[in-house]
């Protein structure tokens, strides 16, 4: 169960990075030059690092903050929790 929980945390992070509904909408970017793409990914990496760090700090204070509902549903990733706070 612990291994599956770790795996789902990684999947949630991918969803929140790439997804159109939950994520940062990276699917819709249309850059013409490679250096623009590199800059964007560097900024995104810094933002994800900060959001994940804030999300981890919030989760230590409130362990149940990552659960959206008691029903089956997507949990919030640490990055998403960090972006909310």
C-alpha positions in Angstrom: 0.0 0.0 0.0 2.8 2.4 0.8 4.5 1.8 -2.5 1.2 2.3 -4.4 0.7 5.6 -2.4 4.1 6.8 -3.5 3.4 5.9 -7.1 0.1 7.8 -7.1 1.8 10.8 -5.7 4.1 10.8 -8.8 1.1 10.4 -11.1 -0.7 13.3 -9.4 2.4 15.4 -10.0 2.4 14.6 -13.7 -1.3 15.3 -14.0 -0.9 18.7 -12.3 2.1 19.6 -14.5 0.7 18.6 -17.9 -3.0 18.4 -17.6 -5.5 20.8 -19.2 -8.1 20.6 -16.5 -6.1 20.4 -13.3 -2.6 21.4 -14.4 -0.6 24.2 -15.8 -1.9 23.6 -19.3 1.5 23.0 -20.9 -0.2 21.1 -23.7 -1.3 24.4 -25.2 2.1 26.1 -25.5 3.3 26.9 -29.0 6.9 28.3 -28.9 8.8 28.9 -32.1 12.4 29.0 -30.6 14.1 26.4 -28.5 15.5 29.0 -26.0 11.9 30.1 -25.2 11.0 26.6 -24.4 14.1 26.2 -22.2 13.3 29.3 -20.3 9.7 28.3 -19.8 10.6 24.9 -18.5 13.2 26.4 -16.1 10.5 28.7 -14.7 8.1 25.8 -14.4 10.7 23.7 -12.6 11.3 26.5 -10.1 7.6 27.0 -9.6 7.0 23.3 -9.1 9.8 23.1 -6.6 8.4 26.0 -4.6 4.8 24.7 -4.8 5.9 21.2 -3.7 7.9 22.5 -0.8 5.0 24.7 0.4 2.6 21.7 -0.2 4.8 19.5 1.9 4.9 22.0 4.7 1.1 22.4 4.7 0.7 18.6 4.6 2.8 18.3 7.8 0.5 20.7 9.6 -2.8 19.3 8.1 -2.3 15.7 6.9 -5.8 15.5 5.4 -5.3 18.5 3.1 -4.5 16.3 0.1 -7.9 14.5 0.0 -10.6 16.2 -2.0 -13.5 14.1 -0.9 -14.2 10.9 0.9 -15.6 9.3 -2.3 -13.4 8.0 -5.0 -11.7 10.9 -6.6 -8.4 12.5 -7.4 -6.3 13.5 -4.6 -4.4 16.8 -4.7 -0.7 16.6 -5.4 1.7 18.5 -3.2 2.3 21.0 -6.0 -1.4 21.7 -6.3 -1.7 22.2 -2.5 1.3 24.5 -2.6 -0.2 26.6 -5.4 -3.5 26.9 -3.4 -1.6 28.2 -0.4 
